[in-house]
């Protein structure tokens, strides 16, 4: 029963396009289970770079290197007008508004229709990093975005590519659309000496000096997740340097320096331990840990203290601890479990 519960939990950890415009669908449609509707993605150079931690029980196949499923076409296909906004909705699957997907974003690109398009066919249309979830006008959590294609987009049939960067995985989905020509963009105001491309915005961050081979201290992958900086990239550079702007902002970490440059010392590693002023000793501490400090090794320990900060979930269930969620007394549970399994806080 535990294995079934874990598999059910994993099946709910997916996302895909649900609807486009008034009545359009993705290539996967809306019928079938999660595994039939979602697709894993690998946006890196090799499949090996994208393979998730074995604890997830998932091994990516070469299909993840292709942007779209090639055995289907959207039915119905959304009809949109260039320069006019339309809604793009995707499946939240319990990941929105609860801390799990905060700071993550989706990337939306466009390519001329092809049954089996190449990754290089898709181009940016202004949606490189859209928040995975947001509050709508009614204050409710929604997983959607208002999309406007450039007014100069020629009429024709196209394919939208949607990709979500979520923890150890990327998910992707494609939707075919027909585009009708919109109104041409208005000419620039001759009295305005600042073109739109030159006008700064509050989110603009100046890149590092060309002569300085160092990581930026002011860049963040997402402004809502300020822990995702160059130090965060340095923890897994092979997977994180290809992410949006990381290679350009984290020059020292991502190997973007001129070979003749001498990079500065790397930033100190992130640590949760306070610094010490005493030199380390070779002798282990003689103080025995208290019972409360020991990680849970039995189900009874887990039911009382939860799993945060321990290897319990990985060693006993082959999964991981959802330490971003806790109950009223600060306890977390393993992926696939519910806080209802834990004893009441008063008895813990």
C-alpha positions as CSV (number, residue, x, y, z in Angstrom):
1,X,0.0,0.0,0.0
2,X,2.9,2.3,0.8
3,X,4.3,1.8,-2.7
4,X,1.0,2.6,-4.3
5,X,0.7,5.8,-2.2
6,X,4.1,6.9,-3.3
7,X,3.4,6.2,-7.0
8,X,0.2,8.2,-6.7
9,X,2.1,11.1,-5.2
10,X,4.6,11.0,-8.0
11,X,1.8,10.9,-10.6
12,X,0.4,14.2,-9.2
13,X,3.8,15.9,-9.6
14,X,3.3,16.9,-13.3
15,X,2.0,19.9,-15.3
16,X,1.0,20.6,-18.8
17,X,-1.1,23.0,-21.0
18,X,-4.8,22.6,-20.4
19,X,-6.3,25.2,-22.6
20,X,-5.4,27.9,-25.1
21,X,-7.6,30.9,-25.9
22,X,-11.4,30.2,-26.0
23,X,-11.3,26.4,-26.8
24,X,-7.8,25.3,-27.9
25,X,-6.1,22.3,-26.4
26,X,-2.5,21.0,-26.2
27,X,-1.3,18.2,-28.4
28,X,-1.9,15.9,-25.4
29,X,-5.5,16.9,-25.1
30,X,-7.3,16.5,-21.7
31,X,-8.2,12.8,-21.6
32,X,-6.1,10.2,-19.8
33,X,-3.9,10.2,-16.7
34,X,-1.0,12.4,-15.7
35,X,1.7,10.3,-17.4
36,X,-0.2,10.4,-20.7
37,X,-0.7,14.1,-20.6
38,X,2.7,15.5,-19.4
39,X,6.1,15.2,-20.9
40,X,9.5,15.6,-19.3
41,X,12.0,17.9,-20.9
42,X,15.7,18.2,-21.2
43,X,16.9,21.6,-22.3
44,X,20.6,20.8,-21.7
45,X,23.2,19.5,-24.2
46,X,23.0,15.9,-23.1
47,X,20.3,13.7,-21.6
48,X,22.7,12.7,-18.8
49,X,22.9,16.3,-17.5
50,X,19.1,16.2,-17.0
51,X,18.7,12.9,-15.3
52,X,17.0,13.5,-11.9
53,X,18.2,12.1,-8.5
54,X,17.6,8.3,-8.4
55,X,15.4,8.8,-5.3
56,X,12.6,10.0,-7.6
57,X,12.5,6.6,-9.4
58,X,12.4,8.3,-12.8
59,X,14.8,7.8,-15.7
60,X,14.5,10.2,-18.7
61,X,14.4,8.8,-22.2
62,X,15.6,10.4,-25.5
63,X,12.0,11.6,-25.9
64,X,12.8,14.3,-23.4
65,X,15.2,15.9,-25.9
66,X,12.4,16.5,-28.4
67,X,10.2,19.6,-27.7
68,X,6.8,18.1,-28.8
69,X,5.1,14.8,-29.1
70,X,5.1,14.0,-32.8
71,X,2.1,11.6,-32.9
72,X,-0.7,14.2,-32.4
73,X,-1.9,17.7,-33.3
74,X,-4.0,20.0,-31.1
75,X,-7.7,19.3,-31.6
76,X,-9.4,21.8,-31.4
77,X,-6.7,24.2,-32.4
78,X,-6.9,27.7,-30.9
79,X,-7.4,30.7,-33.2
80,X,-5.7,33.8,-32.0
81,X,-4.9,37.3,-33.4
82,X,-1.4,38.7,-33.4
83,X,-1.2,41.7,-31.1
84,X,-4.3,40.6,-29.1
85,X,-4.1,38.9,-25.7
86,X,-5.3,35.3,-25.2
87,X,-5.3,33.0,-22.1
88,X,-2.9,30.1,-21.7
89,X,-3.8,27.8,-18.8
90,X,-1.8,24.9,-17.4
91,X,-2.4,22.2,-14.8
92,X,-1.4,23.2,-11.2
93,X,-1.7,19.7,-9.7
94,X,-1.4,20.9,-6.1
95,X,1.9,22.7,-6.6
96,X,0.5,26.3,-6.6
97,X,0.1,28.7,-3.7
98,X,1.6,26.3,-1.1
99,X,5.3,27.0,-1.3
100,X,6.2,24.1,-3.5
101,X,6.6,26.1,-6.8
102,X,7.3,29.6,-5.4
103,X,10.0,31.3,-7.5
104,X,9.7,28.9,-10.4
105,X,8.6,30.0,-13.8
106,X,7.5,28.8,-17.2
107,X,9.1,29.7,-20.6
108,X,6.8,30.1,-23.6
109,X,8.1,30.2,-27.2
110,X,6.7,30.0,-30.7
111,X,7.7,28.1,-33.9
112,X,6.1,27.6,-37.3
113,X,4.0,24.5,-37.3
114,X,5.8,21.2,-37.8
115,X,4.7,17.7,-36.8
116,X,8.0,17.1,-35.1
117,X,9.7,20.5,-34.6
118,X,13.3,20.9,-33.6
119,X,14.3,22.8,-30.4
120,X,16.0,25.4,-32.5
121,X,12.8,26.2,-34.4
122,X,11.3,28.0,-31.4
123,X,11.9,31.6,-30.8
124,X,11.3,33.9,-27.8
125,X,8.1,36.0,-27.9
126,X,8.6,37.9,-24.6
127,X,7.8,35.2,-22.1
128,X,11.1,33.8,-21.0
129,X,10.1,33.5,-17.3
130,X,6.4,33.7,-16.4
131,X,5.5,33.0,-12.8
132,X,4.2,29.4,-12.5
133,X,1.3,30.6,-10.4
134,X,-0.3,34.0,-9.4
135,X,-3.3,35.5,-7.8
136,X,-6.1,36.4,-10.2
137,X,-8.3,39.5,-10.0
138,X,-10.5,37.7,-7.5
139,X,-7.6,36.9,-5.2
140,X,-7.6,33.2,-6.1
141,X,-4.6,31.1,-7.0
142,X,-4.3,30.4,-10.8
143,X,-1.8,28.8,-13.1
144,X,-2.2,30.8,-16.2
145,X,-0.9,33.8,-18.2
146,X,-2.2,36.3,-20.7
147,X,-0.2,35.9,-23.9
148,X,0.1,38.5,-26.7
149,X,2.1,37.5,-29.8
150,X,4.0,40.3,-31.6
151,X,1.6,42.3,-33.9
152,X,3.9,41.7,-36.8
153,X,3.6,37.9,-36.5
154,X,2.5,36.7,-40.0
155,X,-0.7,34.8,-40.3
156,X,-0.3,31.0,-40.3
157,X,-0.2,27.9,-38.2
158,X,2.2,27.8,-35.3
159,X,3.1,25.7,-32.3
160,X,3.5,27.1,-28.8
161,X,6.1,25.4,-26.6
162,X,5.6,25.6,-22.8
163,X,8.3,24.5,-20.4
164,X,8.4,24.6,-16.6
165,X,11.6,24.4,-14.6
166,X,10.6,22.7,-11.3
167,X,13.2,21.5,-8.8
168,X,14.9,18.4,-10.3
169,X,12.7,18.3,-13.4
170,X,11.7,20.2,-16.5
171,X,8.2,19.6,-17.9
172,X,7.0,20.6,-21.3
173,X,3.9,20.8,-23.4
174,X,3.0,21.9,-27.0
175,X,-0.1,23.5,-28.4
176,X,-0.8,24.2,-32.0
177,X,-2.6,27.5,-32.9
178,X,-3.7,29.4,-36.0
179,X,-2.7,33.1,-36.0
180,X,-4.5,35.8,-38.0
181,X,-2.6,39.0,-38.8
182,X,-2.9,41.8,-36.3
183,X,-2.6,45.6,-36.6
184,X,0.9,46.8,-37.4
185,X,2.8,48.3,-34.5
186,X,2.5,52.2,-34.3
187,X,5.6,54.1,-35.5
188,X,7.9,55.5,-32.9
189,X,7.2,59.1,-31.6
190,X,9.8,61.3,-33.4
191,X,9.8,63.6,-30.3
192,X,10.8,60.8,-28.0
193,X,14.6,60.4,-27.9
194,X,14.4,57.2,-25.8
195,X,13.4,54.1,-27.7
196,X,11.5,51.4,-25.8
197,X,14.5,49.1,-26.0
198,X,16.6,51.8,-24.3
199,X,14.2,52.7,-21.6
200,X,15.3,51.1,-18.3
201,X,12.9,49.1,-16.1
202,X,13.0,48.4,-12.4
203,X,13.9,44.8,-13.1
204,X,17.0,45.7,-15.2
205,X,20.3,44.6,-13.7
206,X,23.5,45.8,-15.2
207,X,25.8,42.9,-16.2
208,X,29.2,42.5,-14.7
209,X,32.0,44.7,-16.1
210,X,33.5,43.2,-19.2
211,X,36.9,43.5,-17.6
212,X,35.9,41.7,-14.4
213,X,35.7,38.0,-14.3
214,X,33.5,37.5,-11.4
215,X,30.0,36.4,-10.4
216,X,27.3,39.1,-10.1
217,X,26.1,39.9,-6.6
218,X,22.9,41.5,-7.8
219,X,21.5,38.9,-10.2
220,X,18.7,36.5,-9.3
221,X,17.1,33.9,-11.5
222,X,13.7,35.1,-10.3
223,X,13.0,38.3,-8.4
224,X,10.6,36.4,-6.1
225,X,13.3,33.9,-5.2
226,X,16.4,35.8,-4.1
227,X,18.1,32.7,-2.9
228,X,18.5,31.6,-6.5
229,X,21.7,33.7,-7.1
230,X,25.2,32.8,-8.4
231,X,26.0,30.9,-5.2
232,X,22.9,28.8,-5.8
233,X,24.1,28.2,-9.4
234,X,27.6,27.2,-8.1
235,X,26.0,24.3,-6.1
236,X,25.0,22.5,-9.4
237,X,26.7,24.4,-12.2
238,X,26.2,21.7,-14.9
239,X,22.4,21.9,-14.5
240,X,22.0,25.6,-13.5
241,X,24.4,27.5,-15.7
242,X,22.2,26.9,-18.8
243,X,19.3,28.5,-17.0
244,X,18.1,32.0,-18.1
245,X,21.0,34.5,-18.0
246,X,23.0,32.4,-15.5
247,X,26.0,32.0,-17.7
248,X,26.2,35.7,-18.5
249,X,25.7,36.8,-14.8
250,X,27.8,34.1,-13.1
251,X,30.9,34.3,-15.2
252,X,33.4,32.7,-12.7
253,X,31.0,29.9,-11.8
254,X,30.0,29.0,-15.4
255,X,33.4,29.3,-17.0
256,X,32.7,32.4,-19.0
257,X,36.0,34.1,-18.2
258,X,38.7,34.8,-20.6
259,X,41.5,32.3,-20.1
260,X,44.0,35.1,-19.5
261,X,41.9,36.5,-16.7
262,X,42.6,35.5,-13.1
263,X,39.3,34.8,-11.4
264,X,38.9,36.0,-7.8
265,X,38.5,33.5,-5.0
266,X,35.2,31.8,-5.2
267,X,32.5,32.9,-2.8
268,X,32.3,31.0,0.5
269,X,30.2,27.8,0.3
270,X,26.7,28.1,1.7
271,X,26.4,26.6,5.1
272,X,23.9,26.5,7.9
273,X,26.6,26.1,10.6
274,X,27.9,29.2,12.5
275,X,31.6,30.1,11.9
276,X,34.0,28.8,14.5
277,X,37.1,30.6,15.8
278,X,38.8,27.5,17.1
279,X,40.9,25.2,14.8
280,X,39.2,21.8,14.0
281,X,40.3,18.9,16.1
282,X,40.9,15.4,14.9
283,X,39.1,13.8,17.9
284,X,35.4,13.2,17.6
285,X,33.2,14.9,20.2
286,X,32.7,12.9,23.3
287,X,29.3,14.2,24.1
288,X,26.6,11.7,23.3
289,X,23.6,13.1,21.3
290,X,20.4,13.3,23.2
291,X,17.4,11.2,22.1
292,X,15.6,14.2,20.7
293,X,18.6,15.0,18.5
294,X,18.7,11.6,16.9
295,X,17.2,11.2,13.5
296,X,14.1,9.1,13.4
297,X,15.0,5.5,12.7
298,X,11.6,3.9,13.2
299,X,8.0,4.6,12.2
300,X,7.3,5.6,15.8
301,X,10.0,8.2,15.7
302,X,8.7,9.5,12.4
303,X,5.1,9.7,13.6
304,X,6.3,11.9,16.6
305,X,9.0,14.1,15.1
306,X,8.5,14.1,11.4
307,X,11.3,13.9,8.8
308,X,12.9,17.4,8.5
309,X,16.7,17.3,8.6
310,X,16.9,13.6,8.5
311,X,17.5,10.9,5.9
312,X,14.5,8.9,7.1
313,X,12.4,9.2,3.9
314,X,15.2,8.3,1.6
315,X,16.5,5.4,3.6
316,X,13.2,3.8,4.6
317,X,10.8,4.8,1.8
318,X,13.0,5.6,-1.2
319,X,11.6,9.1,-1.4
320,X,12.3,12.6,0.1
321,X,11.1,14.8,2.9
322,X,8.8,17.7,2.0
323,X,10.6,20.1,4.4
324,X,9.0,23.1,2.8
325,X,5.7,22.2,4.4
326,X,5.1,21.7,8.2
327,X,2.3,21.4,10.6
328,X,1.5,23.7,13.6
329,X,4.4,22.1,15.6
330,X,6.9,22.3,12.8
331,X,6.9,18.7,11.6
332,X,7.3,17.6,7.9
333,X,6.3,14.4,6.2
334,X,7.7,12.2,3.4
335,X,6.6,12.8,-0.2
336,X,3.4,10.8,-0.6
337,X,2.4,11.0,3.1
338,X,0.0,13.2,4.9
339,X,0.4,15.1,8.2
340,X,-2.6,13.1,9.4
341,X,-0.2,10.2,9.9
342,X,1.6,12.1,12.7
343,X,0.4,12.0,16.3
344,X,-1.3,15.2,17.6
345,X,1.2,17.9,18.5
346,X,0.2,17.7,22.2
347,X,1.4,14.0,22.2
348,X,4.6,14.5,20.2
